[in-house]
Amino acid sequence: MFVSGFIFPLSAVIVTNVNGSQMIGRKFSTFAHGSFLITCGFQEMSAICSGQMEQLIPVVNKLQDVFGAIGQSPIDLPQIVTIGSQSSGKSSVLENVVGKGFLPRGTGIVTRRPLVLQLYNTSNHSVPVSPGSISSSLRSPGLDDVDEETNPAEEEEADENSNLNMHTPPESKPKRKSKVSADASPVVLPGDEWGEFLHLPGEKFYSFDEIRDEIVRETDRSTGRNKGISNKSINLKIYSPRVLNLTLVDLPGITKVSVGDQPIDIEDQIREMCLHYISNPNAIILAVTAGNTDLANSDALKMARSVDPEGNRTIGVLTKLDLMDPGTDASEMLNNRVIPLRRGYVGVINRGQRDISQKRSIREGLKKEMEFFKNHPAYRSLSHRCGTSTLSKMLNSILMHHIRDCLPEIKNRITGMMADIQQELDALGTPTGDISRATLGGSLLSLLSKFAASFGNAVDGKGSSADGVEMNELYGGARISYIFNEIFGRSLTAIDPFDGLSDEDIRTAICNANGPRPSLFVPEISFDLLVRRQISRLEQPGLQCIDLVYDELQRMSSQCEPTELQRFPDLRDRMCDCVSSLLRRCVSPTQMMISNLIKVELAYINTSHPDFIGGSRAVAQLMEKMSNEGNEANRPPPTPHMGEKADPSTPVGGENEDSYHTSSERDHHNHNEKGGLMSFIFGGKKDTRQSMGGLGSPSTMVKLPQVPDTMRNNEMPTDRERIETEIIKSLIESYFNIVRKNFLDMVPKTIMYFLVNHSKDSIQNELVSELYKENEIADLLRETDDVAQRRRTCSEMRGLLGRALEIVNEVRDFNTFK
């Protein structure tokens, strides 16, 4: 027989009849002499499964302690989160589950900090060997046994019928009385129940009144005494044989109006706090609502629906059912017919203020609750949905199965964290105080060699960064290539050969080159002066490219630092200074070489270069261009089609208006214009002669205008000047493109040789010569206090995670009924 991972041979099945005789080796069947049932089969396996399932919740509680100790919660651990409106009875429900009054009481908002409550059952969970103890082992400790005293007659009756109860099918069992036998209730001694706070390690509280006082004191320490709230949790463990293994979180009640020194947005703060806990996909939401209110107005259900719209992990709890108006009940809500939830609702009754004032114990309150549901006509048939005992069993079962489903993910996360911690510990290494001087020297050489190799690999494209940045962006030598091609290359290609050079500047340069008389041809000196000026503009982009590559090498050196280097800040600083010094020394010859490239180009303007256009080709291209423009200008306008009227401003035959004037008329017209201009300057010849002959007055003296400080050409260039300008521009553009092409090719080569490759090849020798000195090794490899503290922290964290992994591995082969 194989059931859920447990193997039982059929020969071991014991079949017992009513008369008490046993038959071994028989299969399940019915005989003529009586009914048979299995006593050492499924019941024992169920007991084993129950015992193993009970161990799952302490596993998660231990994991919570582990993650609380390391100061982080990388895993969403399963837990039960209690939410509800203010004074809806959340804290009372938790007290009923624990069986002790230990939470602060009062009016208004009482729970002002999240309380993480871990319940540990301290009774023996071992599976009984004798068949007679199986049924009692399956019984939930403490919560079913609400009577602290048992009638001796009832105890005797229970002893007499114990065997009958075990060997009789459930339908044939005699009906039990309202009081349960005392043998199933654990005997609680004064020291068997206690509480422990996480903020007070090692201190046990045997008095639950002291636990309540400590909760109040710890709350006031963070929130003050005037109703302030805080999202910092209080962690409390309660050990008792009367509780079931559970992990619960009690949150402040949802309120609407701030009181005391509460902030004005107290409602939003409490809502955000609740959402933070219930948004955990592994959290089970316990939505507490007063039964004497309309369920549709429940703040808890509304908030739970916002994160769990399907209601798969929400349990509804209805409190104050005894305070409902006469004639009304919550049967419709308990039957899941009003607002359906997948896990349904449970009704409970808490102690009232009068019960608390009269010092009535929670055990008495639980007995009163049981009697109420047993005697109420509406709830008598809903016993499986009523009572604190039912709620505790449901929460325990749901949480256990939920934890079982989450264990594989928890194990994977812990394993990943272990690997990260181990990697960090390897980087931190062994404390240098425990290493000899010779070993320290070898460690220093190893670090320097590792850094130099990493730097060279990064330049050559063979390395990788510690943070894996090469998977998301360019890294190492690829960034230098990007500077050469995308930044420097594109910027240089985008330079216009005539940036900062206008046609007026070219005309002025030509005039200056002509000297006192106009030349017959375009003066070559003007081309030489202008092209040198444009070539000189290429030097600055080349020098800027050096700076960019220098910055990249600095950045690359910081990325190539071994993780072990973080332990030694002095060594790291000295290495950074040494690398920076080496790079700066490489920058100077690189800059000089770039400047020399420009000086070489300026030293000799090679007009015989095979790619240079030359003067004859420049003139030929200009003539061809002017010819094409003349043909376009002399092309006659299109003849109007028939039916279209000719433009009256255009003379017939397509001739312009000047064709109506003879050449003599045009000459006469020009003569008149010149005469008018000359007469404007000199007064006119004809009038002068007439005035001199007629009047005999003396001649006036001609005065020249002042010479301007800055002389410029006329605004309108002549045809000759336009032609000369275009020829010079063609020559400048051709030669500038040749020089730019050479510069684009030589600058990356120069930078790679003088800066990148030289620094890559010399860095290890530079580091060893500067840093490997016998009298400085101990100082360079001295650790700081924070590194030592970090090593201790990582070592403790590794131990805690190892413990967490052991805890999870305890149940790695666990299997149970689905």
C-alpha positions in Angstrom: 0.0 0.0 0.0 1.4 3.4 -1.0 -0.3 6.6 0.1 1.3 10.0 -0.3 4.9 8.9 0.2 4.3 6.4 3.0 4.6 2.7 2.4 2.6 0.1 4.4 2.7 -3.6 3.6 -0.7 -5.2 3.3 0.4 -7.9 5.6 0.7 -5.4 8.4 -2.9 -4.3 8.2 -4.7 -5.3 11.4 -8.4 -5.9 11.0 -10.5 -6.1 14.2 -14.1 -7.2 14.6 -16.6 -6.1 17.1 -15.7 -9.0 19.5 -12.1 -7.9 19.6 -10.5 -10.8 17.7 -7.8 -9.8 15.2 -7.2 -11.0 11.7 -3.9 -10.3 10.1 -3.1 -10.4 6.3 -6.7 -9.9 5.3 -7.7 -7.2 2.7 -10.5 -4.8 3.4 -13.8 -6.8 3.3 -16.9 -7.5 5.3 -17.5 -10.8 7.0 -20.7 -12.5 8.1 -19.9 -12.3 11.8 -19.6 -8.6 12.0 -18.3 -5.3 10.7 -14.6 -4.8 10.4 -12.6 -1.6 10.2 -8.9 -0.8 10.0 -7.3 0.5 13.2 -3.6 0.7 12.1 -4.0 2.0 8.6 -5.3 5.3 7.6 -5.7 6.7 11.1 -2.0 6.2 11.8 -1.0 7.6 8.5 -3.3 10.6 9.1 -1.6 11.1 12.5 1.8 11.0 10.9 0.7 13.5 8.2 -0.8 15.7 10.8 2.3 15.6 12.9 4.5 16.5 10.0 2.2 19.3 8.8 2.3 20.7 12.3 6.1 21.2 11.8 5.7 23.5 8.8 4.5 26.6 10.7 7.5 26.5 13.1 9.7 26.2 10.0 8.4 29.6 8.7 8.6 31.1 12.2 12.3 30.1 12.4 12.8 31.6 8.9 11.2 34.8 10.1 13.7 34.9 13.0 16.5 34.3 10.6 15.5 37.1 8.2 14.8 39.4 11.1 18.3 38.8 12.4 19.9 39.7 9.1 17.9 42.9 8.9 16.1 42.2 5.6 13.2 40.2 4.3 14.1 39.0 0.8 11.3 36.4 0.8 7.6 37.0 1.2 7.0 34.4 4.0 3.4 33.0 4.5 1.6 34.6 7.4 -1.9 35.6 8.5 -2.7 39.3 8.5 -5.6 40.6 10.5 -7.3 43.8 9.3 -10.5 45.5 10.2 -12.1 48.7 11.4 -11.3 50.3 14.7 -13.0 48.4 17.6 -14.2 45.6 15.3 -12.7 43.1 17.7 -9.5 42.1 15.9 -7.4 42.0 19.1 -10.1 40.1 20.9 -10.1 37.5 18.2 -6.3 37.0 18.6 -6.7 36.8 22.4 -9.3 34.1 22.0 -6.9 32.1 19.6 -4.1 32.4 22.2 -6.4 31.8 25.1 -4.8 34.6 27.2 -5.5 38.3 27.6 -2.3 40.0 26.7 -3.2 42.8 24.3 -3.7 46.4 25.3 -7.3 47.5 25.9 -9.1 50.8 25.8 -11.2 53.1 23.8 -10.3 54.5 20.4 -7.2 53.3 18.5 -5.4 50.8 20.8 -3.2 48.9 18.4 -0.8 51.5 17.1 2.0 49.4 15.8 2.0 46.1 13.8 2.2 43.1 16.1 3.8 40.0 14.6 2.6 37.2 16.8 4.2 33.8 16.5 2.4 30.9 18.3 4.4 27.8 19.2 2.7 24.7 20.5 5.0 23.2 23.2 3.1 19.9 23.6 4.7 16.6 22.3 3.9 16.1 18.6 5.3 12.5 18.3 2.9 10.0 16.8 1.6 7.6 19.5 2.5 3.9 19.0 -0.6 2.4 20.6 -3.8 2.6 18.5 -5.6 3.9 21.5 -3.9 7.3 21.4 -4.3 8.0 17.8 -7.6 9.9 18.0 -6.4 12.0 20.9 -3.2 12.9 19.0 -5.3 14.3 16.1 -7.2 16.5 18.5 -6.3 20.2 18.5 -4.7 21.0 21.8 -6.3 23.3 24.2 -9.0 25.0 22.0 -11.4 22.0 22.0 -11.0 21.5 25.6 -12.6 24.5 27.0 -13.3 23.0 30.4 -10.6 23.3 32.9 -12.3 20.9 35.3 -14.0 17.6 34.5 -16.7 15.8 36.4 -15.3 12.6 37.9 -18.3 10.7 36.6 -17.7 12.0 33.1 -14.0 11.1 33.4 -14.9 7.5 34.4 -17.4 7.3 31.5 -14.7 8.5 29.1 -12.3 5.8 30.4 -14.8 3.1 30.0 -15.7 4.1 26.4 -12.2 4.9 25.2 -11.7 1.6 23.4 -15.2 1.7 22.0 -14.6 5.1 20.5 -11.5 3.9 18.8 -12.9 0.8 17.3 -16.3 2.0 16.3 -17.0 3.9 13.1 -17.9 7.6 13.5 -21.6 7.0 12.9 -21.8 4.4 15.6 -20.1 6.5 18.3 -22.1 7.5 21.3 -22.9 11.2 21.4 -20.6 13.2 23.6 -21.6 15.6 26.2 -20.8 19.3 26.0 -17.8 18.8 28.2 -14.8 16.9 26.8 -12.7 14.4 28.7 -9.9 15.9 30.7 -7.4 13.4 29.4 -7.2 15.2 26.1 -6.6 18.6 27.8 -2.9 19.3 28.4 -1.9 20.0 31.9 -0.5 23.5 32.0 2.0 24.2 34.7 2.9 27.8 35.7 6.1 27.7 33.7 4.7 26.1 30.6 3.4 29.3 29.0 5.6 32.3 28.3 6.3 35.0 25.8 9.4 36.4 24.3 10.0 39.7 22.4 12.5 40.1 19.6 13.7 43.4 20.9 14.5 41.7 24.3 16.4 38.6 23.3 16.8 35.9 26.0 14.2 37.5 28.3 11.0 35.4 29.1 7.7 36.8 30.3 5.7 34.3 32.3 3.1 36.8 33.2 0.8 37.9 30.3 0.0 41.1 32.2 3.7 41.9 31.9 3.5 41.1 28.2 0.7 43.6 27.8 2.7 46.3 29.7 5.8 45.7 27.6 3.7 46.1 24.4 2.4 49.4 25.7 5.9 50.6 26.7 7.4 49.6 23.3 4.5 51.3 21.5 4.9 54.5 23.4 8.7 54.5 22.8 8.1 54.8 19.0 4.7 56.6 18.8 4.3 58.7 21.9 1.5 58.5 24.4 -1.1 60.4 22.4 -2.5 57.9 19.8 0.4 58.2 17.3 1.0 55.2 15.0 4.2 53.6 13.5 4.8 51.0 10.9 7.7 49.5 12.8 6.6 46.1 14.0 6.7 44.5 17.4 7.6 40.8 17.3 6.2 38.5 20.0 6.5 34.8 20.4 4.1 32.9 22.7 4.9 29.3 23.8 2.0 27.3 25.1 0.6 23.8 24.9 -2.9 25.3 24.4 -2.2 27.0 21.1 -1.9 25.9 17.5 1.2 26.8 15.5 0.3 30.0 13.8 1.8 33.2 12.6 -0.5 36.2 12.8 0.0 40.0 12.3 -2.3 42.4 14.2 -2.6 45.8 12.5 -4.0 49.1 13.6 -7.7 49.4 13.0 -8.9 51.4 10.1 -10.1 54.8 11.3 -11.6 57.9 9.6 -10.8 60.9 11.9 -7.5 61.8 13.5 -7.4 62.4 17.3 -4.7 63.6 19.7 -1.4 64.2 18.0 -2.2 61.9 15.1 -1.4 63.3 11.7 -4.3 64.6 9.6 -3.7 61.8 7.1 -4.0 59.1 9.7 -6.5 57.2 7.5 -4.1 57.1 4.6 -1.2 56.0 6.8 -3.1 53.1 8.3 -4.4 52.1 4.8 -0.9 52.1 3.4 0.4 50.1 6.3 -2.4 47.5 5.9 -1.8 47.3 2.1 1.9 46.8 2.7 1.2 43.6 4.6 -1.8 42.2 2.7 -0.1 42.9 -0.7 2.3 40.0 0.1 1.0 37.3 -2.3 1.8 34.7 0.4 -0.3 36.4 3.1 -3.7 35.1 4.2 -6.0 38.0 4.9 -8.2 37.7 8.0 -10.9 40.3 7.4 -12.7 41.1 10.7 -16.1 42.7 10.5 -18.6 43.3 13.3 -21.6 41.0 12.7 -24.1 43.7 13.8 -23.2 46.0 10.9 -24.0 45.8 7.2 -21.4 43.5 5.5 -21.5 45.7 2.4 -20.0 48.6 4.4 -17.0 46.5 5.7 -13.7 48.4 5.3 -11.8 45.2 5.8 -13.5 43.3 2.9 -13.1 46.4 0.7 -9.4 46.6 1.3 -9.0 42.8 0.9 -10.8 42.9 -2.4 -8.4 45.5 -3.7 -5.4 43.1 -3.5 -7.4 39.8 -3.6 -10.3 40.4 -6.1 -11.1 36.7 -6.4 -11.1 36.2 -2.6 -8.8 33.2 -2.9 -6.8 34.1 0.2 -9.3 36.0 2.3 -11.2 34.6 5.3 -14.1 36.6 6.7 -14.5 36.8 10.5 -17.8 38.0 11.9 -17.6 39.2 15.5 -20.3 40.5 18.0 -22.9 38.0 16.8 -24.4 38.1 20.3 -25.1 41.8 20.0 -27.3 41.6 16.9 -30.8 42.9 17.1 -33.4 40.3 18.3 -34.9 38.5 15.4 -31.8 38.9 13.2 -28.9 36.6 12.7 -25.8 36.2 10.5 -26.7 32.8 8.9 -26.8 34.3 5.4 -23.4 35.7 5.8 -22.0 32.5 7.4 -23.4 30.5 4.5 -21.4 32.8 2.1 -24.4 34.2 0.3 -24.0 37.9 0.8 -20.4 38.7 -0.3 -18.9 35.3 -1.3 -15.4 34.3 -0.4 -13.6 31.2 -1.5 -12.7 30.3 2.1 -16.0 31.5 3.6 -16.8 33.1 6.9 -16.4 32.1 10.6 -18.5 33.6 13.4 -17.0 34.3 16.8 -18.0 35.9 20.1 -15.6 37.9 22.1 -15.6 38.9 25.7 -17.5 42.1 26.3 -16.4 45.0 28.4 -18.5 43.8 31.3 -16.7 40.4 31.1 -13.3 42.1 31.2 -14.3 44.3 34.1 -15.5 41.3 36.0 -12.1 39.6 35.4 -13.8 36.7 33.5 -11.1 34.6 31.9 -10.9 33.8 28.2 -11.4 30.1 28.9 -14.8 31.0 30.4 -15.5 33.2 27.4 -14.8 30.4 25.1 -17.2 28.1 27.0 -19.8 30.8 26.9 -19.2 31.1 23.1 -19.7 27.4 22.6 -22.9 27.4 24.6 -24.2 30.3 22.6 -23.7 28.7 19.2 -25.0 25.3 20.5 -28.2 26.7 21.9 -28.9 29.4 19.2 -31.5 28.0 16.6 -29.9 29.7 13.7 -26.3 28.7 14.4 -26.9 25.2 15.8 -26.6 23.7 12.3 -23.6 25.9 11.4 -21.2 24.6 14.0 -18.5 24.1 11.3 -18.6 27.8 10.7 -18.8 29.1 14.3 -16.5 29.4 17.2 -12.9 30.3 18.0 -11.9 26.6 17.9 -13.2 26.3 14.3 -11.4 29.5 13.3 -8.1 28.3 14.8 -8.3 24.9 13.1 -9.1 26.6 9.8 -6.3 29.0 10.0 -3.9 26.3 11.1 -4.8 24.1 8.2 -4.8 26.9 5.6 -1.5 28.2 6.8 0.1 24.8 6.8 -0.9 24.0 3.2 0.0 27.5 2.1 3.5 27.1 3.6 3.9 23.7 1.9 3.2 25.3 -1.5 5.7 28.1 -0.8 8.6 26.0 0.4 10.2 25.3 -3.0 10.4 29.0 -3.8 11.7 29.8 -0.3 14.4 27.2 -0.8 15.5 28.7 -4.1 15.7 32.2 -2.7 17.7 31.1 0.3 20.1 29.2 -2.0 20.6 32.3 -4.2 21.3 34.4 -1.1 23.8 31.9 0.1 25.7 32.0 -3.2 25.8 35.9 -3.1 27.0 35.9 0.5 29.7 33.3 -0.2 30.9 35.3 -3.2 31.2 38.4 -1.0 33.0 36.5 1.7 35.5 35.2 -0.9 36.1 38.8 -2.0 36.7 39.9 1.6 39.2 37.1 2.0 41.2 36.2 5.1 42.0 38.9 7.7 45.5 40.3 6.9 46.5 40.2 10.5 46.6 36.4 10.3 48.9 36.4 7.2 52.7 36.4 7.2 54.7 39.1 5.4 55.8 36.8 2.6 52.2 35.8 2.0 51.2 39.5 2.0 53.7 40.2 -0.7 52.3 37.5 -2.9 48.8 38.7 -2.3 49.8 42.2 -3.3 51.4 41.0 -6.5 48.4 38.9 -7.2 46.1 41.9 -6.8 48.2 44.1 -9.1 48.5 41.4 -11.8 44.7 40.8 -11.6 44.0 44.4 -12.0 46.4 44.8 -14.9 45.0 41.7 -16.7 41.5 42.9 -16.2 42.4 46.4 -17.6 44.0 44.9 -20.7 41.1 42.5 -21.3 38.7 45.4 -21.0 40.6 47.4 -23.6 40.8 44.4 -26.0 37.1 43.5 -25.5 37.8 40.2 -23.6 36.8 41.2 -20.1 33.6 41.6 -18.2 32.6 43.9 -15.4 31.6 42.8 -11.9 28.1 44.2 -12.2 27.5 42.8 -15.7 27.1 46.2 -17.3 28.5 44.8 -20.6 25.2 43.0 -21.2 23.3 46.3 -21.3 25.6 48.9 -22.7 29.0 49.3 -24.5 31.9 48.5 -22.2 35.7 48.8 -22.4 37.3 49.2 -25.8 34.0 49.4 -27.5 33.4 52.8 -25.8 36.7 54.0 -27.2 35.6 52.8 -30.7 32.4 54.7 -30.2 34.3 57.9 -29.5 36.4 57.5 -32.6 33.6 56.7 -35.0 30.4 58.2 -33.6 31.6 61.2 -31.7 34.9 62.4 -33.3 34.3 61.0 -36.8 30.7 62.3 -37.2 31.6 65.7 -35.7 34.6 66.1 -38.0 32.6 65.0 -41.1 29.9 67.6 -40.2 32.4 70.5 -40.3 31.8 72.8 -43.3 35.0 73.8 -45.1 33.8 77.4 -45.1 32.7 77.7 -41.5 33.7 81.1 -40.3 34.7 82.1 -43.9 32.4 84.3 -45.9 32.6 85.4 -49.6 33.5 88.8 -48.4 36.5 87.4 -46.5 37.6 85.6 -49.7 37.3 88.8 -51.8 39.3 90.7 -49.2 42.0 88.1 -49.2 42.2 88.1 -53.0 42.5 91.9 -53.0 45.2 91.9 -50.4 47.1 89.3 -52.4 46.9 91.5 -55.5 48.8 94.3 -53.8 48.7 97.8 -55.5 47.6 96.5 -58.9 45.1 93.9 -60.0 46.6 90.6 -61.1 45.9 88.9 -64.4 45.1 85.6 -62.7 43.8 84.5 -59.3 46.6 85.0 -56.8 47.8 81.7 -55.3 48.8 83.3 -52.0 45.1 84.0 -51.2 44.4 80.3 -51.5 47.3 79.4 -49.3 46.3 81.8 -46.5 42.7 80.8 -46.5 43.2 77.0 -46.6 45.7 77.2 -43.7 43.2 79.0 -41.7 40.6 76.3 -42.2 43.0 73.4 -41.6 44.0 74.9 -38.3 40.4 74.5 -37.1 40.8 70.7 -37.1 43.3 70.7 -34.3 40.9 71.4 -31.5 38.5 68.4 -32.2 41.6 66.1 -32.2 42.7 67.4 -28.8 39.1 67.0 -27.4 39.1 63.4 -28.7 42.2 62.7 -26.5 40.4 64.1 -23.5 37.4 61.8 -24.1 39.6 58.7 -24.4 41.5 59.7 -21.3 38.3 59.9 -19.3 37.2 56.5 -20.7 40.4 54.9 -19.6 40.0 56.4 -16.1 36.4 55.1 -16.0 37.6 51.7 -17.3 40.3 51.5 -14.6 37.7 52.0 -11.8 35.5 49.3 -13.3 38.4 46.8 -13.5 39.2 47.0 -9.8 39.0 43.6 -8.2 36.4 43.2 -5.6 39.2 42.2 -3.1 40.5 45.8 -3.5 37.6 47.1 -1.5 39.2 45.7 1.6 42.3 47.9 1.3 41.4 51.6 0.8 45.0 52.7 1.1 46.1 50.3 -1.7 43.1 51.3 -3.8 43.9 55.0 -3.5 47.6 54.4 -4.4 46.6 52.3 -7.4 44.2 55.0 -8.6 46.9 57.7 -8.2 49.4 55.4 -10.0 47.1 54.8 -12.9 46.1 58.4 -13.2 49.8 59.4 -13.3 50.5 56.9 -16.0 47.6 58.1 -18.1 48.6 61.8 -17.7 52.1 61.0 -18.8 50.7 59.3 -21.9 48.4 62.3 -22.7 51.2 64.8 -23.2 53.0 63.0 -26.1 49.6 62.2 -27.6 48.6 65.9 -27.6 52.0 66.8 -29.1 51.5 64.3 -31.9 48.1 65.6 -32.8 49.4 69.1 -32.9 52.3 67.9 -35.1 49.8 66.4 -37.5 48.3 69.8 -38.1 51.7 71.4 -38.2 52.8 68.9 -40.8 49.7 69.7 -43.0 50.4 73.4 -42.6 54.1 73.1 -43.4 53.5 72.2 -47.0 50.3 72.7 -49.0 50.6 69.9 -51.6 48.8 71.2 -54.6 50.1 68.2 -56.5 48.1 65.8 -54.5 46.3 63.3 -56.9 43.0 64.0 -55.2 43.4 67.8 -55.4 41.2 69.5 -58.0 43.8 72.0 -59.2 43.4 75.4 -60.9 42.5 74.2 -64.4 39.8 71.8 -63.3 38.4 74.4 -60.9 38.1 77.0 -63.8 36.6 74.3 -66.1 34.0 73.4 -63.6 33.2 77.0 -63.0 32.8 77.7 -66.7 30.6 74.7 -67.1 28.5 75.8 -64.2 28.2 79.3 -65.6 27.3 78.0 -69.0 24.5 75.9 -67.5 23.2 78.9 -65.6 23.3 81.0 -68.8 21.4 78.5 -70.8 18.8 78.4 -68.1 18.6 82.2 -68.2 18.4 82.5 -72.0 15.7 79.9 -72.5 12.7 81.7 -74.0 9.5 81.7 -71.9 6.8 79.3 -73.0 4.5 80.4 -75.9 1.0 80.9 -74.7 -1.5 78.4 -76.1 -4.3 79.3 -78.3 -7.1 81.0 -76.4 -4.7 82.5 -73.9 -4.0 86.2 -73.8 -0.4 87.2 -74.0 1.0 89.2 -71.1 0.6 92.9 -72.2 3.9 93.7 -70.4 5.8 91.4 -72.7 6.5 92.8 -76.2 5.5 90.7 -79.2 8.2 88.3 -80.3 9.5 87.7 -76.8 11.9 90.7 -76.9 12.3 92.8 -73.8 11.6 96.4 -73.6 15.2 97.5 -74.2 15.1 96.1 -77.7 13.0 99.1 -78.7 15.9 101.4 -77.9 18.8 101.7 -80.3 22.3 101.5 -79.2 22.8 105.2 -79.7 19.9 105.9 -77.4 21.3 103.6 -74.8 24.7 105.3 -75.1 23.1 108.6 -74.8 21.2 107.5 -71.8 24.4 106.1 -70.1 26.2 109.3 -71.0 23.5 111.3 -69.3 23.7 109.2 -66.2 27.5 109.5 -66.0 27.2 113.1 -66.6 24.7 113.4 -63.9 27.0 111.6 -61.5 30.1 113.6 -62.5 28.1 116.8 -62.3 27.0 115.7 -58.8 30.7 115.4 -57.8 32.4 118.1 -59.8 29.5 120.4 -60.7 29.4 119.4 -64.5 31.9 120.5 -67.3 29.4 122.5 -69.4 28.2 124.6 -66.5 31.7 125.2 -65.4 32.9 126.5 -68.7 29.9 128.7 -69.0 30.4 130.1 -65.6 34.1 130.6 -66.2 33.6 132.2 -69.6 30.6 134.2 -68.6 31.4 135.3 -65.1 35.2 134.9 -65.0 35.0 133.7 -61.4 38.0 131.8 -60.0 37.8 127.9 -60.0 36.8 126.0 -56.7 39.3 123.6 -55.0 38.5 119.8 -55.1 38.8 118.1 -51.6 39.1 114.3 -51.2 37.2 112.4 -48.5 39.0 111.2 -45.4 40.6 107.7 -45.6 38.6 105.3 -43.4 40.4 103.4 -40.7 39.0 100.1 -42.0 38.7 99.6 -45.7 36.4 97.0 -47.2 35.5 96.1 -50.8 32.4 97.4 -52.4 29.2 95.7 -51.4 28.4 94.5 -54.9 31.2 92.3 -56.3 32.1 92.6 -60.0 31.8 89.6 -62.3 35.6 89.1 -62.1 35.5 89.1 -58.3 32.6 86.6 -58.3 34.6 84.3 -60.6 37.7 84.5 -58.6 35.8 83.9 -55.3 34.2 80.7 -56.7 37.6 79.4 -58.0 39.2 79.9 -54.5 36.2 78.2 -52.8 36.5 75.2 -55.0 40.2 74.9 -54.3 39.7 75.3 -50.5 37.0 72.7 -50.4 39.0 70.2 -52.3 42.2 70.5 -50.3 40.3 70.7 -46.9 38.6 67.4 -47.6 41.9 65.8 -48.3 43.4 67.0 -45.0 40.2 66.1 -43.1 40.3 62.6 -44.5 44.0 62.2 -43.4 43.2 63.7 -40.0 40.2 61.3 -39.4 42.5 58.4 -40.1 45.6 59.5 -38.1 44.0 60.8 -34.9 42.6 57.4 -33.7 45.9 55.7 -34.7 47.9 58.3 -32.7 45.6 58.0 -29.6 45.8 54.2 -29.7 49.5 54.1 -30.0 50.6 56.9 -27.6 47.8 56.6 -25.0 45.7 53.4 -25.0 48.3 50.7 -26.0 51.1 52.3 -24.1 49.1 52.5 -20.9 47.8 49.0 -21.3 51.3 47.6 -21.8 53.0 49.6 -19.1 50.4 49.5 -16.3 51.6 46.3 -14.6 55.2 47.4 -14.6 54.2 50.8 -13.3 52.1 49.4 -10.5 54.8 46.9 -9.4 57.6 49.5 -9.5 55.6 52.0 -7.5 53.7 49.9 -5.0 55.7 46.7 -4.4 58.0 47.9 -1.7 58.9 45.8 1.3 58.4 48.5 3.9 55.0 49.6 2.5 53.3 46.2 2.0 51.8 46.0 5.4 50.4 49.5 5.3 48.9 49.0 1.8 47.2 45.8 2.8 45.8 47.1 6.1 42.0 46.6 6.4 39.7 49.2 7.8 37.3 48.5 10.7 34.2 48.5 8.5 35.7 45.8 6.3 36.3 43.6 9.3 32.8 44.3 10.6 31.4 43.5 7.1 33.3 40.1 7.2 31.8 39.3 10.5 28.4 40.3 9.4 28.6 38.2 6.2 29.9 35.3 8.2 27.0 35.5 10.6 24.6 35.9 7.7 26.0 32.9 6.0 25.5 30.9 9.2 21.9 32.1 9.5 21.2 31.4 5.9 22.8 28.0 6.3 20.5 27.4 9.3 17.5 28.5 7.2 18.5 26.1 4.5 18.8 23.3 7.0 15.3 24.2 8.3 13.8 24.0 4.8 15.7 20.9 4.0 14.1 19.2 7.0 10.9 19.0 5.0 12.3 18.6 1.5 10.9 15.1 1.2 7.7 16.0 2.8 4.5 14.9 1.1 0.9 15.1 2.2 -2.7 14.8 1.1 -3.7 17.5 -1.3 
